[in-house]
Amino acid sequence: MQYIKYIIAISLFIHPFAAISQSTNSFKVVAEVNDQIITNFEIDQRIKMLQTFGAKSISKQDIMNSLINERLYTYSAIELEVLPNQSEIDKGLDDFAKRGNLSKKDLLAYLESRNISKETLIAYITSGLTQRKVIQKKFVNNIIISQSDIASAIDTENLLSKSNSNIIEYIKLSFNDNISDKKKNKFYNSINKMVDNCLDLQSEAKRYDDINLFIHKKKKNELQKDILDKLNDLDIYETKIILNSNNENYLLMLCSRNSEIDDNTLETVKNKIFNTRINKIGNAYIQELKGEAFINIK
């Protein structure tokens, strides 16, 4: 049915559930995770449900791995006391059905007509909630997205337009002429090794005498072409030592490139950074849980 194609599949995570009577092979245990089991029935039901929702190329091994991870998240949720309650599960089911323009009753009836038990979907929804609550409890409050993170992401993804109204902020650092070019170059290389961003550079510069540090914040069309060309070659917080440029030696660091980016785009960038970090943390955490668990695949 066409409307099922509009249902958005969520992460493959699950709660244990009671199997419906099937053939003897359906009850065959294919894996043990601590004191819980995974059966052929669960795997077959999960595959059938995902295929009904339009998923392609689902392997039994992938489902097995997902079910193992789900069991481990359930243990973690019990320990952290964050298992989803019934109202959260009911809301999750309603939200999931609405994505396909269905009521919860209609969705469950449709699955039943395809010999997919309602427990399969309920477990699927519950496990997604469980994973999110575990991650939120353990990690979300520790993820801080700074302005420099956003600026770097904007620069990396080339979200800035070609407009000359874009603002470029950079630092130009140089030494007085009473210092030899050889010594200047030595100082520049030494400073360059000690800094990771523009604040570091400002702090490090205070350690030197006879130094000039200027922070420039200009529109692209206000910059001289030679400086703009050099800055265009730099990533955020990247430096470049310029020697003998118009009889001038200096160190250049790009601090930011900003433009009139709308709030929705900024929010999208923040969410992408957040999701990337959460996924990385989640992958590391599940490996940690596996290392502490008893897992036996039959």
Secondary structure as GFF3:
##gff-version 3
##sequence-region A 1 298
A	DSSP	three_ten_helix	2	6	.	.	.	ID=ss1
A	DSSP	three_ten_helix	24	27	.	.	.	ID=ss2
A	DSSP	beta_strand	29	33	.	.	.	ID=ss3
A	DSSP	beta_strand	36	39	.	.	.	ID=ss4
A	DSSP	alpha_helix	40	52	.	.	.	ID=ss5
A	DSSP	alpha_helix	60	80	.	.	.	ID=ss6
A	DSSP	alpha_helix	86	98	.	.	.	ID=ss7
A	DSSP	alpha_helix	104	113	.	.	.	ID=ss8
A	DSSP	alpha_helix	118	138	.	.	.	ID=ss9
A	DSSP	three_ten_helix	140	142	.	.	.	ID=ss10
A	DSSP	alpha_helix	147	156	.	.	.	ID=ss11
A	DSSP	beta_strand	167	175	.	.	.	ID=ss12
A	DSSP	alpha_helix	181	194	.	.	.	ID=ss13
A	DSSP	alpha_helix	198	205	.	.	.	ID=ss14
A	DSSP	beta_strand	211	219	.	.	.	ID=ss15
A	DSSP	three_ten_helix	220	222	.	.	.	ID=ss16
A	DSSP	alpha_helix	225	232	.	.	.	ID=ss17
A	DSSP	beta_strand	239	245	.	.	.	ID=ss18
A	DSSP	beta_strand	248	258	.	.	.	ID=ss19
A	DSSP	alpha_helix	263	292	.	.	.	ID=ss20
A	DSSP	beta_strand	295	297	.	.	.	ID=ss21
###
